[in-house]
Amino acid sequence: MGTLRIYTCPVCDYSVLTSAGPDATFSAGTETFKCLDCCEIMDIATRVWTPRSILIDFDNKGPLLPFEGTPPPRPRVVEVVKCPVCEGLNLELWDTTLKPCPKCDTSLEVDPDIICMID
């Protein structure tokens, strides 16, 4: 189960709902990225669990966890990870320690009262 929280910039009022780092749901693992093209922060699935309980990494390295039975003949692989906002390819992992605002570089503040659980 993943956890999402609202982070807001105290200077420019930028706001984002994100897990702010590595997270997982029942079907995928996510990482938090900053798009350098549109300056947005987003969580993107970087790993997918298949129905046969095999973890497939998006860089096509194959199964990462033990599996039972015969693996599928062609694992599902994502060709390119794109920004879901602008479809740009210029993504970098977001600094989840400093949590800089993508618009003005000020540290984002977490809303302690709002939390969203996801599967």
Steps between C-alpha positions, in 0.01 A plus 500: 500500500636841403473831682441838337526839672454859391817709477471878454755772432480785757636749244323437167205283617595208272325187633532131419351172624787251508656214692825704507728204436498128427161343568295199394146389432374146450578518128800735462793671663536875453769767521453877523635696204536863396440577133760751385282593201179606678636536858245266657550233767336162447504140613569259213477121506851363455432134584200279422392181671362254245219251573765229555660695788801604297640846545602645164730802506435762232862490383431142376737317732242227547361337815622654824307284746472121519209353311316171490452298185605604153550873440294658222670481158503879454498715813312827481749781446436872469698640209546858625394675819343834405368789706123449537447878490700614192623163361857627531791261548713728716428347843717480810440347841368766736721582800280346770724626779490872420164483315568810285214677327529438124399861430712704748730248679362576849451192722142373482306457823284194567140538614493291821122464498444351155612150405375275221549123494517334156504141369 
